[in-house]
Amino acid sequence: MPMTTLAWISAYIAGIILTFIHPIYGLFTYFMTYYAHPPLRWWGKHLPDYRWSLIISIITLVAFLLRKNSLPKLYIKKHPQTKWLIFFLLNTLLVSANAVWAEENRELVEIIIKYTLLYLIIIQTIRTKEHFRYMMIFHIIGIFDWGWNAYVDPQRRAGRLFGIGGPDSLNDNGTASHLLAIMPFMGSVFFTGKRWEKLLCIAALPFVFNTFILANSRGAFVSLIVTGSVGLLITKGTMRWKTIGAMLIAGLVFYNLIDEKFVQRQQTIQTYEEDNASMERIESWKAALHLIHDHPLGTGGGGFEALSPIYIPDIVEAHEGELRNVHNTFLLVASEWGIQGFMLFMVFILSTLWGLLKIRKEAPQTPDGERVRLDSIALILGIVGILSAGFFFNRLYAESVYWLAAFAAVLRNIHAQVAEAAIGDPQTHDCPPAPDHVPALPYAGSSSR
């Protein structure tokens, strides 16, 4: 058995044991399983074909139930986005009664249930600013690992990345969109981290960019530009100048890594009318609008694909009868889960963003407050990145969308801790009131101790 296989299974077993000391280790093990998913790695063939993610998820839940009374207290127990996610889940169950593709629908509903449970586990488990920072660093290491593997074995098919990514984000578009969700963490950790954390971000940056370039995703590249623009918009003062400086350095690194294949593909953005794949995507979007008109309450999971021979027959025929998807997250939500599902999903996302904007504005003027402020900006940019990329391909069933929403809820709890600590610091001025009283921390949604 290769040493890599032994190392992975040893870490997995150690994670299980440590989970019963603190369930945070279960989350670390879960994310390790995501970034180094055995079935997707060459060394994974030496391991049995178990559902490794499901196993550690169940163990983490059990450990949490056993240890919850010994965990640090939650300052904030209710989050506005949580109820909208649950309502969205309930809507998927209702729409499932009339799903046009029962088998696919069942699998996709199970995915939404899994992500909802994971969302709740994350909120309940990560309760301190130290654990939150370690979690951000863990994800940076995760995409660094992808970058290293892409550098060592840069497989490309038709000029695009192949074989790098996670279970829900494998190859080109999926991998690039996941990188967009996590890359902003590098900025927050770099600006507020210790020396070794800064060095980690510096070391990871060229490998992550190289992976992004190898993916050669036009939609992700447009999203990268959108994310950078939003970053400039929501920062101000000294932080805006730091952001500009970091973007210039990152841009220089990016420029020196791009190759001819990347340039050629990105140039087709300006001449999309001449690109068959782009025109097929636009036709699919138009067809999705017709489907939504015909089925306003939704067709269930996989509904657009099941009906694609009816709504886009020429495209299906051109691909030898293969069912096609809509390549747009928002149209996917509406076509599968109805207009009401689209509204619930959008409120879930917008309430998450609104909460992060409030944190950015109200974080106290202390070192911990500055870290919270930068973390909120990183999460905003991560959500903007993956969902703007989701305009060009499907991200509804991508885990990172739900991770980021959960991290936003965690950050609200940490913000309350930091605000309370700032109240007790006589050197701190103009800090928000302590979170003991509901009116003290103005925020969308209710809060409690």
TIVEX-999350 format. One line per 3 residues: number of its first residue (from 1); their letters; for each residue x, y, z of N, C-alpha, C. Coordinates in pm, whole numbers, plus 50000, padded with zeros to 5 digits. Layout:
<pts>
NUM) a) X/Y/Z/X/Y/Z/X/Y/Z  ...
</pts>
This chain:
<pts>
1) mpm) 50085/49880/50000/50000/50000/50000/50089/50125/50000  50065/50221/49909/50148/50342/49902/50147/50422/50032  50254/50497/50056/50264/50578/50178/50154/50683/50183
4) ttl) 50115/50737/50066/50007/50837/50064/49877/50777/50115  49847/50656/50075/49727/50588/50121/49732/50566/50271  49847/50519/50320/49862/50497/50464/49848/50627/50543
7) awi) 49905/50735/50489/49896/50864/50557/49752/50912/50563  49680/50895/50452/49541/50943/50449/49454/50864/50547  49463/50731/50544/49378/50650/50632/49417/50671/50778
10) say) 49546/50696/50805/49589/50724/50942/49529/50856/50991  49532/50957/50903/49473/51086/50939/49323/51074/50960  49259/50992/50878/49114/50973/50888/49079/50907/51022
13) iag) 49152/50803/51057/49125/50733/51184/49154/50825/51303  49266/50899/51294/49298/50993/51402/49189/51099/51415  49135/51143/51301/49026/51241/51304/48903/51186/51374
16) iil) 48871/51061/51349/48755/50998/51415/48776/50997/51566  48895/50958/51610/48923/50952/51754/48914/51091/51817  48977/51189/51751/48979/51325/51805/48842/51390/51803
19) tfi) 48755/51344/51714/48620/51400/51706/48546/51387/51838  48573/51280/51912/48505/51260/52040/48568/51343/52151  48682/51406/52122/48738/51505/52213/48676/51641/52185
22) hpi) 48665/51675/52056/48595/51796/52013/48546/51773/51871  48419/51796/51843/48365/51768/51708/48426/51852/51597  48503/51956/51632/48569/52035/51528/48662/51947/51445
25) ygl) 48720/51844/51509/48809/51755/51436/48732/51671/51334  48606/51646/51361/48523/51577/51264/48504/51661/51139  48487/51793/51158/48474/51881/51042/48604/51886/50963
28) fty) 48717/51895/51034/48846/51893/50964/48861/51766/50881  48820/51654/50940/48831/51526/50870/48736/51521/50751  48618/51578/50767/48522/51583/50656/48581/51663/50540
31) fmt) 48637/51780/50569/48691/51863/50463/48818/51801/50403  48895/51728/50485/49008/51654/50430/48959/51552/50328  48846/51487/50361/48790/51388/50270/48740/51453/50143
34) yya) 48693/51577/50152/48648/51649/50033/48766/51683/49942  48870/51743/50001/48981/51789/49918/49070/51674/49870  49080/51570/49949/49157/51451/49909/49063/51332/49906
37) hpp) 48970/51335/49811/48866/51234/49804/48923/51106/49743  48931/50997/49818/49001/50877/49770/48959/50828/49631  48828/50821/49598/48793/50770/49464/48845/50855/49350
40) lrw) 48885/50980/49378/48933/51068/49273/49086/51074/49265  49153/51004/49354/49299/51005/49357/49355/50868/49320  49475/50868/49263/49536/50742/49219/49558/50647/49336
43) wgk) 49589/50703/49453/49614/50619/49569/49486/50566/49634  49371/50620/49592/49244/50578/49652/49202/50437/49614  49256/50386/49503/49217/50251/49460/49261/50143/49559
46) hlp) 49352/50179/49651/49399/50084/49750/49310/50082/49874  49208/50166/49877/49114/50172/49989/48980/50113/49948  48903/50058/50042/48770/50008/50008/48679/50121/49965
49) dyr) 48579/50089/49887/48489/50190/49832/48380/50223/49933  48418/50293/50040/48324/50334/50143/48277/50477/50116  48167/50513/50181/48119/50652/50174/48186/50729/50288
52) wsl) 48312/50766/50261/48395/50825/50366/48335/50954/50423  48279/51036/50338/48220/51163/50386/48100/51137/50475  48015/51043/50436/47897/51012/50515/47936/50955/50651
55) iis) 48036/50870/50652/48079/50808/50778/48125/50914/50878  48213/51004/50834/48264/51104/50926/48155/51206/50963  48060/51230/50874/47949/51321/50906/47866/51265/51020
58) iit) 47834/51138/51013/47753/51074/51118/47830/51073/51250  47959/51041/51243/48041/51039/51364/48049/51179/51426  48064/51280/51343/48070/51419/51393/47939/51458/51460
61) lva) 47827/51419/51401/47697/51450/51461/47682/51380/51596  47720/51254/51604/47712/51180/51730/47801/51245/51836  47924/51280/51796/48018/51342/51888/47965/51476/51938
64) fll) 47903/51551/51848/47846/51680/51889/47736/51660/51993  47648/51564/51971/47539/51539/52065/47592/51496/52202  47705/51425/52201/47763/51381/52327/47839/51493/52397
67) rkn) 47895/51586/52321/47985/51687/52378/47927/51828/52379  47804/51846/52333/47753/51982/52312/47749/52064/52439  47726/52000/52553/47718/52076/52678/47853/52126/52725
70) slp) 47960/52070/52674/48094/52112/52714/48156/52212/52616  48086/52241/52508/48139/52334/52408/48119/52478/52455  48201/52572/52406/48180/52713/52438/48039/52756/52399
73) kly) 47986/52854/52473/47848/52893/52450/47832/52961/52314  47711/52952/52263/47675/53023/52141/47612/53156/52180  47671/53264/52135/47614/53395/52163/47488/53418/52078
76) ikk) 47492/53370/51958/47380/53387/51866/47331/53249/51827  47206/53222/51850/47152/53089/51823/47061/53085/51700  47019/53199/51653/46929/53203/51538/46990/53290/51429
79) hpq) 46976/53244/51308/47032/53317/51194/46926/53324/51085  46905/53439/51025/46796/53454/50929/46805/53360/50811  46927/53332/50762/46938/53247/50644/46901/53102/50673
82) tkw) 46910/53061/50800/46881/52921/50835/46737/52885/50802  46644/52970/50841/46504/52937/50817/46472/52931/50668  46539/53018/50590/46512/53017/50446/46571/52892/50380
85) lif) 46683/52844/50431/46738/52719/50379/46645/52603/50412  46590/52602/50531/46498/52495/50570/46370/52502/50487  46321/52624/50464/46202/52639/50378/46231/52590/50237
88) fll) 46352/52619/50188/46390/52572/50055/46392/52419/50051  46445/52359/50155/46447/52213/50163/46305/52158/50165  46218/52218/50244/46079/52171/50250/46012/52183/50113
91) ntl) 46044/52290/50042/45987/52307/49908/46032/52195/49814  46159/52154/49824/46205/52044/49739/46128/51916/49768  46092/51895/49894/46015/51776/49930/45875/51783/49871
94) lvs) 45816/51902/49871/45682/51918/49816/45682/51901/49664  45779/51964/49598/45786/51955/49452/45814/51811/49408  45882/51736/49492/45918/51598/49458/45797/51511/49430
97) ana) 45683/51549/49484/45562/51468/49464/45525/51459/49316  45563/51560/49237/45532/51561/49094/45657/51566/49007  45767/51513/49059/45893/51516/48984/45882/51435/48855
100) vwa) 45939/51486/48748/45931/51417/48619/46038/51309/48606  46140/51312/48692/46245/51212/48690/46269/51167/48834  46193/51069/48877/46188/51030/49017/46324/50988/49073
103) een) 46397/50908/49000/46525/50858/49051/46626/50970/49071  46643/51056/48971/46736/51168/48983/46690/51266/49090  46560/51289/49097/46505/51378/49198/46540/51331/49338
106) rel) 46524/51201/49362/46555/51147/49494/46701/51172/49532  46792/51151/49439/46934/51172/49468/46964/51319/49498  46902/51409/49421/46929/51551/49441/46867/51604/49570
109) vei) 46750/51553/49606/46690/51592/49734/46777/51544/49849  46831/51424/49837/46922/51373/49940/47043/51463/49955  47092/51518/49844/47206/51610/49849/47169/51736/49926
112) iik) 47052/51793/49899/47009/51914/49970/46992/51885/50119  46938/51769/50153/46924/51730/50294/47063/51721/50359  47155/51657/50290/47292/51643/50342/47355/51779/50364
115) ytl) 47341/51870/50268/47403/52001/50282/47338/52082/50395  47209/52067/50413/47141/52137/50522/47190/52087/50657  47204/51956/50672/47256/51900/50797/47400/51945/50820
118) lyl) 47481/51945/50715/47619/51990/50728/47624/52137/50768  47539/52217/50708/47528/52359/50744/47502/52375/50893  47408/52297/50946/47373/52307/51088/47487/52258/51176
121) iii) 47556/52152/51134/47668/52100/51212/47780/52203/51219  47809/52270/51109/47914/52372/51107/47881/52484/51205  47757/52531/51202/47717/52640/51291/47732/52600/51437
124) qti) 47692/52478/51469/47694/52434/51607/47834/52398/51656  47924/52366/51565/48055/52314/51605/48162/52422/51614  48168/52514/51517/48272/52617/51517/48223/52733/51603
127) rtk) 48281/52746/51724/48227/52844/51819/48330/52947/51865  48453/52934/51824/48556/53029/51868/48627/53089/51747  48684/53205/51769/48755/53271/51658/48878/53193/51617
130) ehf) 48939/53118/51712/49054/53035/51676/49014/52922/51583  48905/52854/51616/48859/52744/51532/48816/52795/51394  48757/52912/51391/48716/52968/51262/48838/52998/51176
133) rym) 48941/53054/51237/49063/53084/51162/49129/52954/51113  49134/52854/51199/49192/52726/51156/49113/52666/51039  48981/52687/51040/48899/52633/50932/48931/52704/50801
136) mif) 48949/52835/50805/48985/52908/50684/49121/52861/50632  49216/52843/50723/49349/52797/50683/49342/52657/50623  49257/52573/50680/49242/52436/50629/49196/52438/50484
139) hii) 49102/52527/50452/49053/52536/50314/49160/52592/50221  49241/52683/50270/49352/52733/50189/49449/52619/50157  49478/52538/50259/49565/52421/50237/49500/52325/50137
142) gif) 49366/52313/50144/49295/52224/50053/49312/52264/49907  49295/52392/49876/49310/52434/49737/49458/52440/49699  49546/52461/49798/49690/52452/49773/49726/52310/49728
145) dwg) 49666/52211/49793/49690/52071/49756/49642/52044/49613  49524/52096/49578/49478/52083/49440/49579/52148/49345  49628/52266/49383/49723/52337/49299/49852/52260/49281
148) wna) 49898/52197/49388/50021/52118/49378/50000/52000/49284  49888/51932/49297/49859/51817/49210/49845/51860/49064  49785/51977/49041/49772/52028/48904/49909/52064/48847
151) yvd) 49998/52109/48934/50134/52143/48889/50215/52017/48858  50204/51917/48945/50281/51793/48928/50231/51713/48809  50099/51706/48793/50041/51625/48685/49933/51705/48615
154) pqr) 49970/51803/48533/49872/51894/48471/49801/51830/48352  49699/51753/48381/49625/51687/48273/49523/51784/48213  49522/51790/48081/49425/51873/48011/49359/51793/47900
157) rag) 49231/51817/47882/49157/51759/47770/49088/51873/47697  49111/51882/47569/49059/51992/47488/49101/52127/47546  49225/52131/47601/49278/52256/47652/49227/52296/47788
160) rlf) 49160/52201/47860/49102/52237/47989/49139/52132/48094  49144/52176/48220/49189/52092/48331/49105/51966/48344  49174/51858/48379/49105/51731/48400/49168/51660/48520
163) gig) 49081/51602/48605/49128/51518/48713/49160/51588/48843  49133/51717/48854/49158/51793/48977/49026/51848/49030  49004/51833/49159/48881/51886/49218/48823/51793/49321
166) gpd) 48703/51827/49369/48633/51748/49469/48516/51674/49409  48440/51602/49493/48329/51521/49442/48225/51600/49365  48204/51727/49402/48102/51809/49335/48165/51917/49248
169) sln) 48296/51914/49232/48362/52023/49159/48484/51970/49084  48466/51862/49014/48578/51798/48944/48593/51857/48803  48717/51888/48766/48751/51936/48632/48710/52082/48609
172) dng) 48768/52146/48515/48749/52283/48465/48651/52371/48542  48525/52379/48498/48430/52475/48555/48409/52457/48704  48389/52333/48746/48363/52307/48887/48481/52343/48974
175) tas) 48600/52304/48933/48719/52335/49012/48742/52485/49018  48731/52553/48905/48754/52698/48902/48654/52773/48991  48528/52732/48988/48428/52800/49071/48455/52778/49219
178) hll) 48503/52658/49255/48535/52634/49396/48654/52720/49439  48752/52734/49353/48865/52821/49385/48818/52964/49410  48721/53010/49332/48667/53145/49352/48602/53160/49489
181) aim) 48543/53052/49539/48478/53057/49669/48578/53066/49783  48697/53007/49766/48793/52997/49874/48907/53099/49865  48943/53142/49745/49056/53234/49729/49047/53359/49816
184) pfm) 48929/53419/49837/48924/53538/49923/48972/53513/50066  48965/53387/50113/49017/53356/50246/49166/53390/50255  49235/53372/50144/49378/53397/50143/49408/53544/50173
187) gsv) 49324/53633/50123/49344/53774/50149/49325/53808/50296  49217/53756/50356/49190/53782/50497/49300/53726/50586  49341/53602/50560/49445/53540/50641/49578/53613/50623
190) fft) 49609/53653/50500/49735/53722/50475/49741/53855/50550  49634/53933/50547/49636/54065/50607/49635/54061/50759  49578/53957/50819/49564/53954/50965/49634/53836/51032
193) gkr) 49698/53750/50953/49756/53629/51009/49896/53647/51064  49944/53539/51126/50081/53535/51175/50176/53516/51057  50306/53519/51088/50404/53511/50979/50388/53382/50898
196) wek) 50370/53269/50967/50360/53142/50894/50233/53138/50810  50127/53206/50857/50003/53210/50780/50021/53295/50654  50094/53405/50668/50124/53487/50550/50207/53408/50449
199) llc) 50307/53336/50499/50392/53257/50410/50312/53148/50340  50216/53088/50410/50130/52987/50349/50054/53047/50231  49998/53165/50251/49920/53230/50144/50010/53265/50026
202) iaa) 50130/53314/50055/50223/53349/49947/50262/53225/49868  50288/53115/49940/50327/52991/49873/50212/52933/49792  50091/52943/49842/49976/52882/49776/49933/52959/49651
205) lpf) 49950/53091/49653/49894/53176/49547/49930/53132/49405  50058/53114/49371/50089/53077/49231/50033/52941/49192  50028/52846/49286/49974/52714/49254/49823/52719/49232
208) vfn) 49755/52799/49313/49610/52813/49297/49578/52884/49166  49651/52991/49135/49631/53061/49008/49660/52970/48889  49766/52892/48902/49800/52801/48793/49686/52702/48767
211) tfi) 49625/52652/48875/49511/52560/48861/49393/52630/48794  49369/52754/48836/49261/52832/48777/49284/52851/48627  49407/52880/48589/49440/52901/48448/49427/52772/48369
214) lan) 49473/52661/48426/49461/52532/48359/49316/52494/48338  49227/52534/48432/49084/52506/48417/49028/52575/48293  49082/52696/48264/49048/52767/48140/48898/52786/48124
217) srg) 48832/52825/48233/48688/52847/48231/48658/52993/48203  48586/53017/48097/48550/53155/48062/48456/53216/48166  48358/53137/48208/48265/53188/48308/48334/53222/48438
220) afv) 48428/53138/48481/48502/53163/48605/48591/53286/48591  48648/53307/48473/48734/53425/48453/48651/53553/48462  48534/53553/48401/48444/53669/48413/48408/53691/48560
223) sli) 48382/53581/48630/48347/53590/48772/48463/53645/48854  48586/53610/48818/48703/53662/48889/48709/53814/48877  48678/53865/48759/48676/54010/48739/48564/54075/48821
226) vtg) 48447/54011/48820/48334/54063/48899/48369/54064/49047  48429/53957/49096/48465/53948/49237/48565/54055/49276  48665/54078/49192/48762/54183/49219/48698/54320/49224
229) svg) 48602/54345/49134/48533/54474/49132/48451/54495/49259  48382/54389/49303/48304/54398/49427/48397/54420/49546  48515/54356/49543/48612/54377/49650/48652/54522/49666
232) lli) 48672/54590/49554/48705/54732/49559/48586/54815/49607  48468/54771/49573/48348/54845/49609/48319/54841/49758  48344/54726/49823/48303/54711/49963/48417/54738/50062
235) tkg) 48535/54774/50012/48642/54816/50101/48658/54967/50091  48720/55024/50193/48740/55168/50192/48864/55204/50274  48909/55325/50256/49022/55374/50333/49150/55294/50308
238) tmr) 49222/55270/50418/49348/55197/50409/49330/55058/50351  49221/54993/50388/49197/54857/50340/49178/54855/50188  49117/54957/50134/49100/54962/49988/49237/54971/49920
241) wkt) 49326/55053/49975/49459/55065/49915/49537/54935/49929  49521/54868/50042/49584/54737/50059/49528/54637/49958  49398/54645/49937/49333/54555/49841/49385/54581/49700
244) iga) 49398/54709/49665/49451/54742/49533/49593/54690/49517  49675/54709/49620/49811/54659/49615/49816/54508/49600  49733/54437/49678/49730/54291/49670/49683/54245/49533
247) mli) 49584/54316/49477/49533/54279/49345/49638/54302/49237  49718/54408/49249/49823/54433/49151/49929/54324/49155  49967/54284/49276/50066/54177/49290/50010/54045/49237
250) agl) 49884/54017/49276/49821/53894/49229/49806/53895/49078  49771/54012/49024/49757/54023/48879/49889/53998/48807  49998/54045/48867/50131/54024/48807/50165/53874/48806
253) vfy) 50135/53806/48918/50158/53662/48925/50072/53590/48821  49946/53630/48814/49853/53568/48720/49901/53586/48576  49944/53707/48544/49988/53739/48408/50107/53654/48366
256) nli) 50197/53630/48460/50317/53553/48428/50292/53403/48422  50172/53359/48461/50139/53217/48457/50052/53179/48337  49983/53275/48277/49890/53241/48169/49966/53187/48048
259) dek) 49900/53097/47977/49961/53038/47857/49875/53071/47735  49918/53028/47619/49850/53060/47495/49710/53001/47488  49694/52880/47543/49562/52817/47540/49461/52898/47620
262) fvq) 49505/52951/47733/49416/53033/47816/49377/53160/47741  49473/53226/47682/49446/53350/47609/49349/53326/47494  49373/53222/47419/49287/53193/47304/49144/53166/47345
265) rqq) 49126/53091/47452/48989/53060/47494/48918/53182/47550  48989/53263/47629/48925/53380/47688/48889/53483/47581  48963/53486/47473/48932/53581/47366/48798/53550/47299
268) tiq) 48753/53426/47310/48624/53390/47249/48506/53451/47324  48531/53508/47443/48423/53576/47516/48367/53691/47431  48456/53761/47361/48415/53875/47280/48345/53833/47151
271) tye) 48368/53709/47109/48307/53661/46985/48222/53537/47013  48142/53547/47120/48064/53430/47163/47965/53385/47056  47924/53479/46967/47828/53440/46863/47886/53336/46767
274) edn) 48018/53331/46760/48084/53237/46671/48120/53105/46741  48092/53099/46871/48128/52980/46949/48004/52894/46969  48010/52771/46922/47893/52682/46928/47849/52655/47071
277) asm) 47945/52632/47162/47910/52601/47300/47838/52719/47366  47884/52840/47338/47821/52959/47396/47678/52975/47344  47658/52955/47216/47525/52971/47159/47430/52862/47210
280) eri) 47483/52741/47229/47400/52635/47287/47356/52671/47428  47446/52733/47501/47413/52773/47637/47303/52878/47637  47312/52973/47550/47209/53077/47541/47074/53016/47501
283) esw) 47076/52923/47406/46952/52855/47367/46894/52776/47483  46980/52717/47565/46934/52642/47682/46869/52736/47784  46925/52856/47799/46866/52953/47891/46726/52994/47844
286) kaa) 46713/53017/47715/46581/53053/47661/46482/52939/47681  46530/52817/47660/46443/52701/47678/46401/52686/47824  46492/52718/47916/46459/52709/48059/46347/52806/48095
289) lhl) 46349/52925/48034/46241/53021/48059/46107/52967/48010  46109/52900/47895/45985/52839/47846/45939/52727/47939  46033/52649/47988/45997/52540/48080/45938/52596/48209
292) ihd) 45998/52703/48260/45946/52765/48383/45805/52818/48360  45780/52873/48242/45646/52921/48208/45546/52805/48207  45590/52691/48155/45501/52575/48146/45486/52502/48279
295) hpl) 45589/52508/48362/45588/52437/48492/45632/52533/48602  45551/52633/48635/45593/52735/48731/45620/52683/48871  45563/52568/48907/45585/52511/49040/45703/52415/49044
298) gtg) 45769/52395/48930/45889/52313/48927/45864/52174/48869  45973/52114/48822/45967/51981/48763/46039/51877/48847  46097/51919/48961/46172/51828/49045/46318/51820/49003
301) ggg) 46400/51757/49086/46541/51744/49057/46567/51674/48925  46654/51732/48843/46684/51676/48712/46575/51700/48609  46480/51786/48641/46366/51809/48552/46405/51867/48417
304) fea) 46496/51965/48417/46536/52024/48289/46604/51921/48201  46694/51842/48260/46762/51739/48180/46663/51639/48123  46568/51596/48206/46470/51497/48161/46387/51549/48045
307) lsp) 46357/51681/48047/46273/51740/47943/46353/51807/47833  46486/51800/47840/46568/51866/47739/46541/51815/47597  46506/51686/47574/46472/51646/47437/46350/51718/47380
310) iyi) 46266/51771/47472/46147/51844/47428/46178/51992/47407  46254/52051/47500/46275/52195/47498/46398/52238/47417  46497/52152/47406/46614/52183/47322/46648/52060/47237
313) pdi) 46556/52017/47152/46577/51893/47076/46698/51898/46984  46726/52012/46923/46839/52022/46830/46972/52004/46904  46981/52062/47023/47105/52051/47100/47124/51908/47147
316) vea) 47018/51844/47193/47027/51705/47236/47068/51615/47120  47010/51641/47004/47043/51560/46886/47189/51581/46845  47236/51706/46857/47374/51736/46821/47473/51665/46912
319) heg) 47428/51628/47031/47513/51558/47127/47474/51411/47136  47426/51358/47026/47395/51215/47011/47295/51165/47116  47195/51248/47144/47088/51207/47235/47118/51223/47382
322) elr) 47235/51276/47415/47270/51295/47556/47184/51406/47617  47127/51380/47736/47047/51480/47805/47136/51598/47844  47083/51717/47833/47162/51838/47856/47107/51917/47974
325) nvh) 47196/51988/48043/47148/52072/48154/47147/52218/48113  47102/52302/48205/47073/52440/48167/47195/52532/48177  47301/52490/48249/47422/52570/48263/47394/52709/48321
328) ntf) 47310/52714/48420/47283/52840/48490/47217/52806/48623  47281/52843/48732/47232/52805/48864/47092/52859/48891  47067/52982/48855/46941/53047/48890/46825/52990/48808
331) llv) 46849/52968/48679/46747/52905/48597/46726/52759/48636  46832/52695/48682/46820/52558/48731/46728/52551/48852  46747/52643/48947/46663/52645/49067/46517/52662/49029
334) ase) 46490/52759/48943/46351/52788/48906/46289/52675/48824  46367/52614/48735/46310/52509/48650/46287/52380/48727  46374/52351/48825/46358/52227/48901/46267/52245/49022
337) wgi) 46283/52355/49095/46212/52371/49222/46109/52482/49220  46078/52534/49103/45969/52629/49088/46008/52772/49120  45919/52862/49082/45942/53004/49110/45952/53027/49260
340) qgf) 45869/52956/49336/45874/52970/49482/46008/52920/49537  46063/52815/49478/46193/52767/49520/46303/52866/49487  46293/52930/49372/46389/53032/49332/46388/53147/49432
343) mlf) 46267/53190/49471/46256/53301/49566/46316/53263/49702  46289/53141/49748/46343/53097/49877/46495/53089/49872  46548/53037/49764/46693/53026/49750/46758/53164/49747
346) mvf) 46698/53257/49675/46756/53390/49666/46751/53463/49800  46642/53446/49874/46635/53509/50007/46739/53447/50100  46760/53316/50087/46865/53248/50164/47001/53313/50136
349) ils) 47033/53335/50011/47162/53394/49974/47168/53541/50015  47064/53617/49985/47066/53761/50013/47068/53789/50163  46997/53710/50243/47000/53731/50388/47139/53700/50443
352) tlw) 47207/53602/50382/47344/53573/50422/47435/53692/50392  47424/53747/50272/47505/53862/50234/47474/53984/50319  47347/54004/50348/47308/54119/50429/47369/54111/50568
355) gll) 47366/53991/50626/47427/53973/50757/47576/54001/50755  47645/53959/50650/47788/53983/50640/47818/54132/50623  47734/54201/50547/47753/54346/50531/47735/54419/50663
358) kir) 47641/54372/50746/47621/54431/50878/47743/54410/50967  47798/54288/50961/47917/54259/51040/48033/54349/50996  48051/54362/50865/48157/54447/50812/48146/54589/50865
361) kea) 48024/54637/50875/48001/54774/50919/48017/54792/51069  47976/54691/51147/47966/54708/51292/48082/54648/51372  48175/54580/51307/48286/54521/51381/48363/54629/51456
364) pqt) 48398/54606/51582/48467/54708/51662/48607/54738/51611  48659/54853/51649/48792/54896/51604/48898/54837/51697  48910/54707/51694/49011/54634/51770/49078/54537/51674
367) pdg) 49193/54479/51713/49256/54378/51624/49162/54264/51590  49089/54212/51690/48993/54104/51662/48878/54155/51576  48837/54280/51600/48730/54337/51519/48772/54353/51374
370) erv) 48898/54392/51352/48950/54406/51216/48954/54271/51146  48990/54167/51222/48993/54033/51163/48853/53990/51124  48755/54017/51211/48616/53984/51179/48570/54059/51056
373) rld) 48608/54185/51046/48568/54265/50931/48625/54207/50802  48750/54171/50804/48813/54114/50684/48756/53976/50652  48725/53899/50755/48664/53768/50730/48526/53784/50666
376) sia) 48451/53886/50708/48320/53908/50648/48334/53948/50501  48434/54029/50470/48459/54066/50331/48498/53943/50249  48583/53859/50307/48624/53736/50236/48504/53648/50204
379) lil) 48413/53635/50299/48294/53551/50275/48202/53614/50172  48187/53745/50177/48106/53813/50076/48163/53785/49937  48294/53801/49923/48356/53781/49792/48350/53636/49749
382) giv) 48360/53544/49844/48346/53403/49811/48208/53370/49756  48105/53425/49819/47968/53402/49773/47946/53468/49637  47994/53591/49623/47981/53660/49494/48055/53581/49386
385) gil) 48172/53531/49418/48251/53459/49320/48183/53334/49270  48138/53249/49362/48081/53122/49317/47946/53140/49251  47867/53239/49296/47734/53257/49236/47741/53335/49105
388) sag) 47837/53425/49090/47852/53490/48959/47904/53388/48857  47990/53297/48902/48031/53187/48815/47912/53097/48786  47824/53085/48885/47705/53003/48869/47607/53055/48766
391) fff) 47631/53176/48717/47548/53226/48608/47577/53151/48479  47695/53088/48472/47736/53019/48349/47736/52867/48363  47727/52816/48485/47714/52672/48504/47647/52646/48639
394) nrl) 47611/52521/48663/47526/52488/48777/47607/52476/48906  47568/52553/49007/47633/52546/49137/47534/52522/49250  47410/52493/49218/47310/52469/49323/47350/52352/49411
397) yae) 47411/52250/49353/47447/52130/49428/47595/52128/49463  47656/52246/49470/47796/52258/49512/47801/52283/49663  47882/52207/49732/47887/52217/49877/47929/52356/49925
400) svy) 48022/52418/49854/48079/52543/49903/47976/52653/49919  47868/52650/49843/47762/52749/49861/47707/52742/50003  47687/52624/50053/47629/52604/50185/47734/52618/50294
403) wla) 47860/52584/50263/47966/52610/50359/47975/52759/50389  47978/52840/50284/47995/52984/50302/47881/53045/50383  47759/52999/50357/47645/53048/50436/47660/53009/50582
406) afa) 47707/52886/50607/47729/52842/50745/47841/52922/50810  47949/52946/50737/48060/53026/50792/48013/53167/50825  47921/53220/50746/47866/53353/50774/47792/53353/50907
409) avl) 47716/53246/50934/47646/53235/51062/47746/53221/51177  47851/53143/51155/47955/53128/51257/48020/53263/51286  48047/53339/51182/48113/53468/51199/48024/53565/51277
412) rni) 47894/53552/51263/47806/53638/51342/47821/53609/51490  47834/53481/51524/47855/53444/51664/47988/53499/51715  48092/53489/51632/48224/53540/51671/48221/53692/51684
415) haq) 48148/53756/51595/48133/53902/51602/48073/53943/51735  47973/53868/51782/47913/53898/51912/48014/53882/52025  48096/53778/52018/48201/53760/52119/48298/53877/52120
418) vae) 48343/53914/52001/48441/54021/51989/48382/54154/52036  48256/54178/52003/48191/54302/52046/48180/54307/52197  48148/54196/52259/48138/54192/52405/48273/54216/52470
421) aai) 48377/54155/52412/48512/54174/52465/48555/54320/52452  48515/54383/52342/48553/54523/52320/48488/54615/52421  48369/54580/52467/48300/54663/52566/48379/54666/52697
424) gdp) 48443/54554/52727/48518/54547/52851/48657/54605/52842  48697/54652/52724/48831/54709/52704/48822/54860/52718  48880/54920/52823/48869/55065/52842/48937/55145/52734
427) qth) 49027/55082/52657/49097/55155/52551/49020/55157/52420  48906/55086/52417/48828/55077/52295/48719/55183/52295  48702/55249/52183/48599/55353/52171/48513/55323/52050
430) dcp) 48392/55372/52054/48299/55361/51942/48275/55216/51902  48268/55127/51999/48240/54987/51971/48091/54962/51987  48035/54865/51919/47894/54834/51933/47865/54782/52072
433) pap) 47743/54801/52123/47707/54754/52255/47720/54604/52269  47724/54560/52391/47737/54416/52418/47616/54342/52367  47635/54214/52329/47527/54139/52266/47426/54082/52362
436) dhv) 47433/54120/52493/47337/54065/52588/47195/54111/52558  47183/54226/52498/47050/54281/52471/47023/54278/52322  46905/54234/52285/46874/54217/52143/46892/54345/52064
439) pal) 46848/54464/52115/46865/54584/52034/47011/54625/52017  47103/54567/52099/47240/54613/52101/47318/54580/51974  47283/54467/51912/47351/54429/51788/47250/54430/51675
442) pya) 47223/54546/51617/47126/54549/51507/47167/54455/51396  47075/54366/51359/47109/54263/51263/46981/54205/51206  46985/54167/51080/46868/54104/51019/46840/53974/51088
445) gss) 46725/53957/51147/46691/53832/51216/46705/53851/51365  46658/53753/51442/46659/53761/51585/46786/53701/51642  46819/53733/51768/46936/53678/51835/46901/53647/51979
448) sr) 46974/53556/52038/46951/53517/52176/47078/53462/52235  47083/53452/52364/47199/53396/52435/47179/53250/52460
</pts>
